[in-house]
Amino acid sequence: MIKTSQLPLRIEVSPEIQDALNAKSAIVALESTVITHGLPYPQNLEALAMLEACARENGAIPATICMLDGVIHVGLGERDLDSLAHKMEHKEKLNKLASRDLAMAYSKKSSGGTTVSATMYLAWLSGISVFATGGIGGVHRGWQNNLDISLDIKALATIPTLVVCAGCKAILDIPSTLEALESAGVPVYGWQTDEFPSFYSRESGVKVARVDSLSELANAFSTQRSLPLISSGMLVANPIDRDHEIPRTEIEPYIEQAIIDSKGISGKEITPFLLGRLAEITGNRSVTANLALLKNNVSLAAKIAGELT
């Protein structure tokens, strides 16, 4: 583990997380863009409390990662949450921070939520090897005309962290995303499924290698980390539960409409716009599904972290 005190960035690991690291207890990293850019205040903090409680119920300590005034926090205490709530209540700017943004955000003493790439990186720096998210970024639809590929692909290719997700975001080109992951050397497994899930839906029409055993999954990840010259992460695709899924045939027309409505929007703004537009079109049903799959992923990640310890 790298000593965070020796890094040029200022990283504060909460006492609870540091104690868990010292005791080699199960820890699950959580990103913070779901709070800062995914849900409105105060529902976002209620959702965070639910996810952190879910991790604890399944035997792991939650380590939510966030930047506040240029300081990276690994594990949010009560004071940190109060600071975040104050910023949201007063509509202070909260940036969306990928790994490439960390240095400038530190320099400007900015605040913001960490994306998949930043959370993976900061978790790894802190000694945390399991991370739960909703869906990873990947290859956007229409990439043939506009080469829009998420930094998440590179992060998974270079940072040895196990990531639990419900597939990639449904607004993406799923087959092309899986091809990109394969080319990058990232192993992808379906948790108790033969088919790669598509975020809101359990199916995508694309097959994936299946794993049914926690011990096999944990052993494979431990083995991979010990192999020389292999530094990639591992992606575990965990389907949304049947009670909350929105079938592909139902959600796909909504996604296509949201993409049409996003004309002229690009870069960091495209994904928040599309998810927000989907929430409008589906009458917030997509938001309910999003929260359900997040909880499902945190539960599995906590169990994997426990198996690893």
RABEL-V581907 format. One record per run of one state. SS is the DSSP state (H for helix, E for strand, L for the rest). FROM is the first residue (numbers start at 1). LEN is the number of residues. If there is no record, write none. Layout:
ss:SS from:FROM len:LEN
ss:SS from:FROM len:LEN
This chain:
ss:L from:1 len:3
ss:H from:4 len:3
ss:L from:7 len:4
ss:E from:11 len:3
ss:L from:14 len:1
ss:H from:15 len:8
ss:L from:23 len:4
ss:E from:27 len:4
ss:L from:31 len:2
ss:H from:33 len:6
ss:L from:39 len:4
ss:H from:43 len:15
ss:L from:58 len:3
ss:E from:61 len:8
ss:L from:69 len:2
ss:E from:71 len:4
ss:L from:75 len:3
ss:H from:78 len:12
ss:L from:90 len:5
ss:E from:95 len:3
ss:L from:98 len:1
ss:H from:99 len:10
ss:L from:109 len:3
ss:E from:112 len:3
ss:L from:115 len:1
ss:H from:116 len:11
ss:L from:127 len:3
ss:E from:130 len:3
ss:L from:133 len:3
ss:E from:136 len:1
ss:L from:137 len:2
ss:E from:139 len:2
ss:L from:141 len:8
ss:E from:149 len:1
ss:L from:150 len:2
ss:H from:152 len:7
ss:L from:159 len:3
ss:E from:162 len:4
ss:L from:166 len:2
ss:E from:168 len:1
ss:L from:169 len:3
ss:E from:172 len:1
ss:L from:173 len:1
ss:H from:174 len:10
ss:L from:184 len:3
ss:E from:187 len:5
ss:L from:192 len:3
ss:E from:195 len:1
ss:L from:196 len:2
ss:E from:198 len:1
ss:L from:199 len:2
ss:E from:201 len:1
ss:L from:202 len:5
ss:E from:207 len:1
ss:L from:208 len:1
ss:E from:209 len:3
ss:L from:212 len:2
ss:H from:214 len:13
ss:L from:227 len:7
ss:E from:234 len:4
ss:L from:238 len:10
ss:H from:248 len:14
ss:L from:262 len:6
ss:H from:268 len:14
ss:L from:282 len:3
ss:H from:285 len:24
ss:L from:309 len:1
